[in-house]
Amino acid sequence: MNKEQQIIHEWMAAHGWPYWTPHEMLARVTEEVGEFARVINHEYGPKKRKASEDAEELEAELGDILYALACFANAHQINLDTALQKSHEKVITRDLTRFT
């Protein structure tokens, strides 16, 4: 676990909260990605925010996605730093000359 994942894990344990089931966590990640999509649509797309809606921030929505993913990773003993590094290595190998 990376440092941030450890903080989340310790906080959950201190409150006696178990991680949700995989299906529940997938639903949570999907919900958070939907909220991120809504912000993108408001900022860059044709569907502008209603005057009655609070302005959302991209950073906050990304944080919510990362938090949900960290909970999923913790429940499955996955270090997100390692997972991201492996994905990056895969991309730089696979796409080395793709965009040249």
C-alpha positions in Angstrom: 0.0 0.0 0.0 1.2 3.5 -0.7 1.1 6.2 1.9 -2.3 7.6 0.9 -3.8 4.1 0.7 -2.4 3.4 4.2 -4.1 6.5 5.6 -7.4 5.5 4.2 -7.0 1.9 5.5 -6.1 3.1 9.0 -9.0 5.5 9.0 -11.4 2.8 7.9 -10.0 0.4 10.6 -10.2 3.0 13.3 -13.9 3.4 12.6 -14.5 -0.3 12.3 -15.8 0.1 8.7 -15.3 -2.8 6.3 -14.6 -2.2 2.7 -17.6 -2.7 0.5 -18.1 -5.7 -1.8 -16.5 -5.5 -5.2 -19.9 -4.9 -6.8 -20.6 -2.0 -4.4 -17.2 -0.5 -5.0 -17.6 -0.8 -8.8 -20.9 1.0 -8.5 -19.3 3.7 -6.4 -16.4 4.2 -8.9 -19.0 4.3 -11.7 -21.0 6.9 -9.8 -17.9 9.1 -9.2 -16.9 8.8 -12.9 -20.4 10.0 -13.8 -20.0 13.0 -11.6 -16.7 13.7 -13.3 -18.3 13.4 -16.7 -21.0 15.9 -15.6 -18.3 18.5 -14.7 -16.5 18.0 -18.0 -19.8 18.4 -19.8 -20.5 21.6 -17.8 -17.0 23.0 -18.4 -16.4 22.0 -22.0 -19.5 20.5 -23.5 -22.9 21.7 -24.7 -24.7 21.0 -21.4 -24.0 24.0 -19.2 -24.6 24.0 -15.5 -28.0 25.3 -14.4 -28.0 28.4 -12.3 -29.5 26.5 -9.4 -26.6 23.9 -9.5 -23.5 24.3 -7.4 -20.3 24.6 -9.4 -18.2 21.4 -9.1 -14.5 21.2 -9.4 -12.5 18.8 -11.6 -10.0 18.3 -8.8 -12.7 17.3 -6.3 -14.3 14.8 -8.7 -10.9 13.3 -9.6 -10.2 13.0 -5.8 -13.5 11.1 -5.3 -12.6 8.7 -8.1 -9.1 8.1 -6.7 -10.6 7.6 -3.2 -13.0 5.0 -4.5 -10.2 3.3 -6.4 -8.0 3.3 -3.4 -10.7 1.6 -1.3 -11.0 -1.1 -4.0 -7.3 -1.5 -4.2 -6.9 -1.8 -0.4 -9.6 -4.4 -0.3 -7.6 -6.4 -2.8 -4.1 -5.7 -1.5 -3.1 -3.8 -4.6 -0.6 -1.0 -4.4 -1.8 1.8 -6.7 1.7 3.1 -7.2 2.8 -0.3 -8.5 -0.4 -0.6 -10.7 0.1 2.8 -12.2 3.8 2.1 -12.8 3.0 -1.2 -14.6 0.4 0.6 -16.8 2.9 3.3 -17.7 5.5 0.8 -18.6 3.0 -1.0 -20.8 2.0 2.2 -22.6 5.5 3.4 -23.2 6.5 0.1 -24.6 3.4 -0.4 -26.7 3.1 3.1 -27.9 6.8 4.0 -28.3 6.4 5.0 -32.0 2.6 5.2 -32.2 2.3 8.9 -32.4 5.4 9.8 -34.4 
